[in-house]
Amino acid sequence: ARVGRDGALSLRFERRDGRSVLAGCRWTMPLQVLAPMALDDAASIVCMLNPTGGLVGGDRLVIDVDV
């Protein structure tokens, strides 16, 4: 039997009124994201985290970001 977890993260950003905003977000454990933060500039910040005990041998993670 294979050891480890399969996690995925998909983020999609769009340009709205001159700013980059998070338009789509999907994730599966062990990946997770916090609510996006907008600063004074046109950027959007998204924090990715792993709330489990950490990554171990056999974990497979797929991260897709569309800007």
C-alpha positions in Angstrom: 0.0 0.0 0.0 1.2 3.5 -0.8 2.0 5.8 2.1 1.2 9.5 1.9 -1.6 11.9 0.9 -2.5 13.5 -2.4 -3.2 17.2 -2.1 -4.2 19.8 -4.6 -4.5 23.5 -4.8 -6.0 25.6 -7.7 -6.0 29.4 -7.6 -7.4 31.6 -10.3 -6.9 35.4 -10.3 -8.7 38.0 -12.4 -8.1 41.6 -13.1 -10.9 43.8 -11.8 -10.8 47.6 -11.7 -7.0 47.6 -12.1 -6.5 45.1 -9.2 -5.7 41.4 -9.2 -8.4 39.5 -7.2 -8.8 35.9 -6.3 -11.7 34.6 -8.5 -11.5 30.9 -7.8 -10.0 28.7 -5.2 -10.1 25.0 -4.6 -8.0 22.8 -2.3 -7.7 19.4 -0.7 -5.8 18.4 2.3 -3.0 18.6 3.2 -3.0 22.0 1.4 -5.2 24.8 2.6 -5.3 28.6 2.0 -6.3 31.5 4.2 -8.6 34.3 3.0 -6.8 36.6 0.5 -5.4 39.9 1.7 -5.5 43.0 -0.4 -2.8 45.6 0.3 -2.8 49.2 -0.9 -1.3 48.2 -4.3 -2.9 46.2 -7.1 -1.6 42.8 -5.7 -3.5 40.1 -3.9 -1.7 37.9 -1.3 -2.8 34.4 -0.6 -1.2 32.3 2.1 -0.9 28.6 1.5 -0.4 26.3 4.5 -0.3 22.7 5.6 -2.3 22.3 8.9 -1.2 18.6 9.2 2.0 17.5 10.9 4.1 18.3 7.8 5.0 16.6 4.5 6.2 13.1 4.5 7.6 10.7 2.0 4.9 9.6 -0.4 2.9 12.8 -0.3 2.0 14.2 -3.7 1.0 17.8 -4.1 -0.3 19.5 -7.3 -0.4 23.3 -7.3 -2.0 25.2 -10.2 -2.1 29.0 -10.3 -3.7 30.9 -13.2 -2.9 34.6 -13.2 
